[in-house]
Amino acid sequence: MEFWERNMPKGMFLRSSWEASHIASPKRELTLEAYAAARGNHIANPIPIDRFVSYGKWFQQQVATDVERRKIRLVRAIDKGFEVTAEDGEVLQSRFVVVAAGIGPFARIPDALSAFPRSLVSHSSQHTAFDDFGGKRVVVVGGGQSALESAALLHETGAAVDVLARQSKIHWLRWRGRITRNTLLGKLIYSPRDVGPPGISQLVARPDYLRWLPRNSQDWIGRRSIRPAGAGWLIKRLKDVPIRTNVRITSADRVNGKLRLRLSDGTDSVADHLLCATGYKIDVARYDFLSPEIRERIELFNGYPLLRAGLESSIPGLYFLGAPAAWSFGPLARFVSGAHYCVPAMVNSVCGKMR
């Protein structure tokens, strides 16, 4: 839960549906409903980030009370396994290592903007609140949920906000929840995992079948399933926020402590701050706890590890969960709901090798 707690602004909500926000458990009993009943209070829908974090911590207390809090300094391969060095210097050995370290190191700021100080340009994951931006002019770059909800929060704190999106229009998710809740057809065309458009959603929820498709088909399904989009409940909150589509920043200069942005439509914009909600570029070499030898040996494609059945990498015994598994197992791996498939697949692989 660390990323959700430290890298998401207060006041945000989950875009995912209620059904897709249950954390995976073997008997599927540790649901949001079970958490609400245990704590004796109601959870709103959409789900507030802080309530989801609380749910995650409650879940952990039910299944893993002995979680180690130490950071890992180094993971290196040795004969028949791995050597893991903790931040306090203790060295552990194991036949298997499962990397489920999140997307924090992968936050992407466009190269043309990365040289500016954080006071002028930042990534959306670098903020837990937007209170300091009240009264300032802020340009938000991006057309997905993070960009649009950040813009709403900034506007509500008193900032003057403009949104710049590269796509030709903003995609709003308005009808899916109504269809899936109320119709048999909805339940047939949408998986409860809630990743991807109708029909394709059911295929994405079954990575073992998805992996049989030609690579170009898998890539198209991946792009289509995670294209930038905003939850329908944001529309009213953004009615007074200018959103410009089909535009991008071509250059940026620092002028009198502000940013002057030149845009692809030939216009300029001046801002006190530029917020990049520009997603994440997966590159497992940026996990600094992986030894140089592992980073050199592991087979990659565009930064993604090439994973075999069970989410095992080309280095035997080294597994990856979460977004790094998306190239091999599809977009489902990027989401909380993906754990319902990915974790059992990984556990079955490890247990099979231990026999």
RODO-2510 file (C-alpha; in nm, 4 decimals, decimal comma):
residues 355
     n   res          X          Y          Z
     1     m     0,0000     0,0000     0,0000
     2     e     0,3018     0,2314     0,0212
     3     f     0,2652     0,3661    -0,3330
     4     w    -0,1064     0,4365    -0,2865
     5     e    -0,0351     0,6148     0,0404
     6     r     0,2732     0,8174    -0,0565
     7     n     0,2275     0,8799    -0,4273
     8     m    -0,1415     0,9637    -0,4661
     9     p    -0,2963     1,3011    -0,3713
    10     k    -0,5458     1,3088    -0,0889
    11     g    -0,9010     1,3232    -0,2141
    12     m    -0,8531     1,0849    -0,5047
    13     f    -1,0822     0,7897    -0,5760
    14     l    -1,0259     0,4562    -0,7470
    15     r    -1,1422     0,4512    -1,1064
    16     s    -1,1890     0,0752    -1,0975
    17     s    -1,5272    -0,0714    -1,0171
    18     w    -1,6175    -0,2143    -0,6772
    19     e    -1,6005    -0,5715    -0,8139
    20     a    -1,2505    -0,5144    -0,9527
    21     s    -1,1131    -0,3627    -0,6312
    22     h    -1,1194    -0,6685    -0,4052
    23     i    -0,7663    -0,7795    -0,3216
    24     a    -0,7166    -1,1430    -0,4188
    25     s    -0,7356    -1,4002    -0,1390
    26     p    -0,7405    -1,7824    -0,1706
    27     k    -1,1029    -1,8264    -0,0625
    28     r    -1,2088    -1,4790    -0,1825
    29     e    -1,3403    -1,3998     0,1635
    30     l    -1,1331    -1,0858     0,2392
    31     t    -1,3493    -0,8542     0,0312
    32     l    -1,4329    -0,4873     0,0663
    33     e    -1,7645    -0,5935     0,2198
    34     a    -1,5821    -0,8052     0,4789
    35     y    -1,3551    -0,5126     0,5641
    36     a    -1,6490    -0,2717     0,5990
    37     a    -1,8328    -0,5197     0,8225
    38     a    -1,5253    -0,5774     1,0380
    39     r    -1,4700    -0,2041     1,0850
    40     g    -1,8395    -0,1264     1,1196
    41     n    -1,8501     0,1550     0,8662
    42     h    -1,9591     0,2171     0,5091
    43     i    -1,7296     0,2578     0,2067
    44     a    -1,8426     0,4997    -0,0629
    45     n    -1,8391     0,4055    -0,4294
    46     p    -1,6233     0,5239    -0,6048
    47     i    -1,3790     0,4134    -0,3374
    48     p    -1,1674     0,6866    -0,1745
    49     i    -0,7944     0,6168    -0,1916
    50     d    -0,7516     0,6484     0,1851
    51     r    -1,0218     0,3865     0,2460
    52     f    -0,8581     0,1523    -0,0045
    53     v    -0,5247     0,1936     0,1749
    54     s    -0,6970     0,1160     0,5048
    55     y    -0,8563    -0,1909     0,3454
    56     g    -0,5150    -0,3048     0,2202
    57     k    -0,3606    -0,2726     0,5659
    58     w    -0,6522    -0,4640     0,7200
    59     f    -0,6070    -0,7342     0,4555
    60     q    -0,2371    -0,7621     0,5425
    61     q    -0,3194    -0,8012     0,9122
    62     q    -0,5429    -1,0966     0,8287
    63     v    -0,2969    -1,2898     0,6132
    64     a     0,0609    -1,1806     0,6899
    65     t     0,1143    -1,0358     1,0359
    66     d     0,4904    -1,0982     1,0164
    67     v     0,5674    -0,8753     0,7159
    68     e     0,9266    -0,7490     0,7160
    69     r     0,9512    -0,3694     0,6888
    70     r     1,3148    -0,3531     0,5808
    71     k     1,4111    -0,2295     0,2377
    72     i     1,6167    -0,4569     0,0141
    73     r     1,9558    -0,3222    -0,0868
    74     l     2,0646    -0,5946    -0,3306
    75     v     1,9422    -0,9105    -0,4994
    76     r     2,2074    -1,1163    -0,6765
    77     a     2,2076    -1,4602    -0,8339
    78     i     2,4180    -1,7370    -0,6794
    79     d     2,4413    -2,1114    -0,7408
    80     k     2,0945    -2,2650    -0,6999
    81     g     1,9217    -1,9448    -0,6021
    82     f     1,9681    -1,5894    -0,4839
    83     e     2,1380    -1,3859    -0,2157
    84     v     1,9276    -1,1005    -0,0777
    85     t     2,0901    -0,8223     0,1245
    86     a     1,8655    -0,6102     0,3478
    87     e     1,9262    -0,2440     0,4276
    88     d     2,0717    -0,3351     0,7682
    89     g     2,3276    -0,5661     0,6073
    90     e     2,1650    -0,9001     0,6890
    91     v     2,2071    -1,1505     0,4047
    92     l     1,9385    -1,4075     0,3243
    93     q     1,9480    -1,6917     0,0730
    94     s     1,6555    -1,8344    -0,1215
    95     r     1,5844    -2,0530    -0,4218
    96     f     1,3211    -1,8037    -0,5352
    97     v     1,2719    -1,4274    -0,5458
    98     v     0,9401    -1,2655    -0,6379
    99     v     0,9685    -0,8998    -0,7376
   100     a     0,6433    -0,7156    -0,6642
   101     a     0,8007    -0,3743    -0,6193
   102     g     0,5470    -0,1540    -0,7971
   103     i     0,5806     0,1216    -1,0548
   104     g     0,7386     0,3972    -0,8465
   105     p     1,0754     0,3944    -1,0277
   106     f     0,9069     0,4118    -1,3689
   107     a     0,7325     0,7514    -1,3491
   108     r     0,7762     0,9149    -1,6887
   109     i     0,8391     1,2820    -1,7565
   110     p     0,8989     1,3664    -2,1263
   111     d     1,2674     1,4172    -2,2052
   112     a     1,2132     1,7780    -2,3126
   113     l     1,0830     1,8606    -1,9632
   114     s     1,2967     1,6400    -1,7401
   115     a     1,5750     1,8976    -1,6924
   116     f     1,3510     2,1471    -1,5120
   117     p     1,3498     2,1571    -1,1296
   118     r     1,0623     1,9953    -0,9430
   119     s     0,9401     2,3391    -0,8408
   120     l     0,8430     2,3942    -1,2064
   121     v     0,7815     2,0439    -1,3460
   122     s     0,6708     1,7362    -1,1561
   123     h     0,5045     1,4001    -1,2102
   124     s     0,1577     1,3386    -1,0733
   125     s     0,2957     1,0589    -0,8518
   126     q     0,5161     1,3072    -0,6645
   127     h     0,2293     1,4710    -0,4758
   128     t     0,0191     1,3698    -0,1785
   129     a    -0,1707     1,7013    -0,1806
   130     f    -0,2172     2,0047    -0,4067
   131     d    -0,2816     2,2665    -0,1383
   132     d     0,0327     2,4646    -0,2250
   133     f    -0,0958     2,5348    -0,5764
   134     g    -0,3905     2,7515    -0,4716
   135     g    -0,3900     3,0772    -0,6693
   136     k    -0,1300     2,9523    -0,9192
   137     r    -0,1626     2,8674    -1,2851
   138     v    -0,0999     2,4981    -1,3448
   139     v    -0,0882     2,3136    -1,6755
   140     v    -0,1690     1,9421    -1,6534
   141     v    -0,0395     1,7198    -1,9328
   142     g    -0,2329     1,4002    -2,0040
   143     g    -0,5792     1,2751    -2,0911
   144     g    -0,6238     0,9807    -1,8560
   145     q    -0,7711     0,9380    -1,5098
   146     s    -0,4635     1,0657    -1,3259
   147     a    -0,4493     1,3854    -1,5323
   148     l    -0,8210     1,4560    -1,5182
   149     e    -0,8642     1,3855    -1,1475
   150     s    -0,5508     1,5853    -1,0640
   151     a    -0,6940     1,8749    -1,2636
   152     a    -1,0205     1,8509    -1,0679
   153     l    -0,8381     1,8499    -0,7342
   154     l    -0,6175     2,1434    -0,8377
   155     h    -0,9220     2,3416    -0,9506
   156     e    -1,0962     2,2688    -0,6201
   157     t    -0,7937     2,4010    -0,4264
   158     g    -0,8140     2,7320    -0,6128
   159     a    -0,5585     2,6819    -0,8889
   160     a    -0,6179     2,8068    -1,2434
   161     v    -0,5873     2,4852    -1,4426
   162     d    -0,5494     2,3979    -1,8094
   163     v    -0,5367     2,0391    -1,9370
   164     l    -0,3396     1,9493    -2,2488
   165     a    -0,4068     1,6084    -2,4075
   166     r    -0,2448     1,4556    -2,7138
   167     q    -0,5455     1,2434    -2,8116
   168     s    -0,8152     1,3871    -3,0362
   169     k    -1,0833     1,3575    -2,7666
   170     i    -1,1266     1,2648    -2,4028
   171     h    -1,2729     0,9193    -2,3469
   172     w    -1,5215     0,9036    -2,0588
   173     l    -1,6248     0,5816    -1,8858
   174     r    -1,9932     0,6519    -1,8255
   175     w    -2,1981     0,3483    -1,9186
   176     r    -1,9933     0,0440    -1,8188
   177     g    -2,0980     0,0351    -1,4521
   178     r    -2,4650     0,0737    -1,5361
   179     i    -2,4492    -0,2013    -1,7997
   180     t    -2,2530    -0,4513    -1,5909
   181     r    -2,4682    -0,4039    -1,2810
   182     n    -2,8080    -0,4211    -1,4408
   183     t    -2,8018    -0,6542    -1,7398
   184     l    -2,7210    -1,0139    -1,8170
   185     l    -2,5550    -0,8953    -2,1380
   186     g    -2,3231    -0,6759    -1,9346
   187     k    -2,2096    -0,9679    -1,7244
   188     l    -2,1390    -1,1652    -2,0414
   189     i    -1,9346    -0,9012    -2,2222
   190     y    -1,7502    -0,7544    -1,9221
   191     s    -1,5315    -0,9553    -1,6886
   192     p    -1,5491    -0,8676    -1,3173
   193     r    -1,1776    -0,7917    -1,3508
   194     d    -1,2883    -0,4731    -1,5310
   195     v    -0,9964    -0,4335    -1,7725
   196     g    -1,0699    -0,3707    -2,1387
   197     p    -1,3730    -0,2927    -2,3581
   198     p    -1,6758    -0,5237    -2,4009
   199     g    -1,5908    -0,8724    -2,5198
   200     i    -1,2180    -0,8072    -2,5069
   201     s    -1,2552    -0,7708    -2,1296
   202     q    -1,3321    -1,1413    -2,1009
   203     l    -1,0217    -1,2343    -2,3015
   204     v    -0,7943    -0,9990    -2,1063
   205     a    -0,9156    -1,1662    -1,7853
   206     r    -0,7750    -1,4973    -1,9164
   207     p    -0,4052    -1,4389    -1,9907
   208     d    -0,3415    -1,8050    -2,0728
   209     y    -0,5710    -1,7659    -2,3762
   210     l    -0,4495    -1,4156    -2,4611
   211     r    -0,0922    -1,5444    -2,4879
   212     w    -0,1932    -1,7775    -2,7719
   213     l    -0,2783    -1,4844    -3,0000
   214     p    -0,0272    -1,3405    -3,2490
   215     r     0,1972    -1,0760    -3,0923
   216     n     0,0473    -0,7906    -3,2959
   217     s    -0,3008    -0,8874    -3,1731
   218     q    -0,1823    -0,8957    -2,8137
   219     d    -0,0261    -0,5524    -2,8550
   220     w    -0,3447    -0,4062    -3,0052
   221     i    -0,5561    -0,5511    -2,7233
   222     g    -0,3127    -0,4100    -2,4684
   223     r    -0,3275    -0,0605    -2,6160
   224     r    -0,7045    -0,0691    -2,6521
   225     s    -0,7569    -0,1931    -2,2980
   226     i    -0,5563     0,0781    -2,1232
   227     r    -0,6091     0,3781    -2,3472
   228     p    -0,6343     0,7074    -2,1545
   229     a    -0,9838     0,7601    -2,0151
   230     g    -1,1583     0,9318    -1,7273
   231     a    -1,4342     0,8175    -1,4958
   232     g    -1,7731     0,9644    -1,5781
   233     w    -1,8109     1,1106    -1,2279
   234     l    -1,5307     1,3583    -1,3097
   235     i    -1,7262     1,5356    -1,5833
   236     k    -1,9170     1,7711    -1,3527
   237     r    -1,6066     1,8482    -1,1497
   238     l    -1,4238     1,9569    -1,4654
   239     k    -1,6980     2,1680    -1,6253
   240     d    -1,5038     2,4887    -1,5525
   241     v    -1,1603     2,3501    -1,6426
   242     p    -1,0371     2,4125    -2,0010
   243     i    -0,9355     2,0863    -2,1700
   244     r    -0,7485     2,1145    -2,4977
   245     t    -0,7142     1,8007    -2,7080
   246     n    -0,4930     1,7124    -3,0039
   247     v    -0,2127     1,9304    -2,8704
   248     r     0,1328     1,8682    -2,7283
   249     i     0,4245     2,0703    -2,5917
   250     t     0,6970     2,1258    -2,8507
   251     s     0,9356     2,3264    -2,6299
   252     a     0,9559     2,4886    -2,2874
   253     d     1,1599     2,7789    -2,1461
   254     r     1,2032     2,9286    -1,8027
   255     v     1,1050     3,2952    -1,7999
   256     n     1,0961     3,5076    -1,4811
   257     g     1,0474     3,2033    -1,2615
   258     k     0,7636     3,0648    -1,4747
   259     l     0,7375     2,8204    -1,7633
   260     r     0,6648     2,9365    -2,1147
   261     l     0,5293     2,6482    -2,3188
   262     r     0,5165     2,6421    -2,6960
   263     l     0,2394     2,4169    -2,8224
   264     s     0,1954     2,2179    -3,1416
   265     d    -0,0976     2,4351    -3,2512
   266     g     0,1330     2,7383    -3,2654
   267     t     0,0152     2,9006    -2,9413
   268     d     0,2069     2,9683    -2,6205
   269     s     0,1067     2,9147    -2,2600
   270     v     0,2639     3,0468    -1,9402
   271     a     0,2342     2,8532    -1,6159
   272     d     0,3641     2,8553    -1,2615
   273     h     0,3863     2,4782    -1,2724
   274     l     0,3569     2,1902    -1,5159
   275     l     0,2132     1,8638    -1,3830
   276     c     0,2955     1,5606    -1,5967
   277     a     0,0340     1,2880    -1,5679
   278     t     0,2189     1,1085    -1,8435
   279     g     0,2181     0,7561    -1,7088
   280     y     0,4977     0,5109    -1,6461
   281     k     0,7628     0,3584    -1,8720
   282     i     0,8434     0,0109    -1,7496
   283     d     1,2152    -0,0681    -1,7285
   284     v     1,3049    -0,3273    -1,4651
   285     a     1,6699    -0,2205    -1,4930
   286     r     1,5579     0,0798    -1,2859
   287     y     1,4944    -0,1473    -0,9885
   288     d     1,8197    -0,0495    -0,8208
   289     f     1,8158    -0,3512    -0,5896
   290     l     1,8751    -0,5892    -0,8818
   291     s     2,2458    -0,6599    -0,9198
   292     p     2,4248    -0,5452    -1,2376
   293     e     2,4727    -0,9126    -1,3269
   294     i     2,0972    -0,9811    -1,3086
   295     r     2,0182    -0,6692    -1,5098
   296     e     2,2660    -0,7801    -1,7752
   297     r     2,1481    -1,1436    -1,7906
   298     i     1,7719    -1,1048    -1,7828
   299     e     1,5938    -1,1148    -2,1188
   300     l     1,3927    -0,7970    -2,1811
   301     f     1,1773    -0,6358    -2,4454
   302     n     1,1515    -0,2563    -2,4210
   303     g     1,2237    -0,2786    -2,0496
   304     y     0,9720    -0,5559    -1,9789
   305     p     1,1062    -0,8928    -1,8599
   306     l     1,0171    -1,1800    -2,0913
   307     l     0,8191    -1,4124    -1,8663
   308     r     0,7292    -1,7783    -1,9136
   309     a     0,4379    -1,9660    -1,7572
   310     g     0,3989    -1,8802    -1,3897
   311     l     0,5492    -1,5332    -1,4451
   312     e     0,9058    -1,6661    -1,4203
   313     s     1,1771    -1,4654    -1,5932
   314     s     1,4613    -1,5982    -1,8068
   315     i     1,6638    -1,6304    -1,4842
   316     p     1,5242    -1,9446    -1,3165
   317     g     1,3581    -1,8720    -0,9826
   318     l     1,3194    -1,4966    -1,0434
   319     y     0,9548    -1,3876    -1,0815
   320     f     0,7871    -1,0545    -1,1543
   321     l     0,4380    -0,9436    -1,0534
   322     g     0,2501    -0,6270    -1,1440
   323     a     0,3067    -0,3944    -1,4388
   324     p     0,6404    -0,5532    -1,5453
   325     a     0,4429    -0,8693    -1,6301
   326     a     0,2107    -0,6863    -1,8706
   327     w     0,4058    -0,7494    -2,1918
   328     s     0,3981    -1,1253    -2,1332
   329     f     0,0558    -1,1616    -1,9659
   330     g    -0,1432    -0,8646    -2,0917
   331     p    -0,2871    -0,5507    -1,9351
   332     l    -0,4620    -0,7391    -1,6523
   333     a    -0,1238    -0,7684    -1,4775
   334     r    -0,1153    -0,3909    -1,4255
   335     f    -0,4181    -0,3812    -1,1959
   336     v    -0,5186    -0,4932    -0,8477
   337     s    -0,7682    -0,7332    -1,0042
   338     g    -0,4841    -0,8995    -1,1938
   339     a    -0,3615    -1,0605    -0,8710
   340     h    -0,6530    -1,3053    -0,8955
   341     y    -0,4708    -1,4639    -1,1904
   342     c    -0,1049    -1,3696    -1,1436
   343     v    -0,0488    -1,4719    -0,7822
   344     p    -0,1924    -1,8274    -0,8106
   345     a    -0,0005    -1,8764    -1,1360
   346     m     0,3241    -1,7732    -0,9679
   347     v     0,2579    -1,9800    -0,6528
   348     n     0,1774    -2,2903    -0,8581
   349     s     0,5043    -2,2493    -1,0479
   350     v     0,7113    -2,2117    -0,7309
   351     c     0,5383    -2,5036    -0,5580
   352     g     0,5870    -2,7211    -0,8652
   353     k     0,9624    -2,6583    -0,8558
   354     m     0,9804    -2,7389    -0,4840
   355     r     0,8411    -3,0909    -0,5240
***
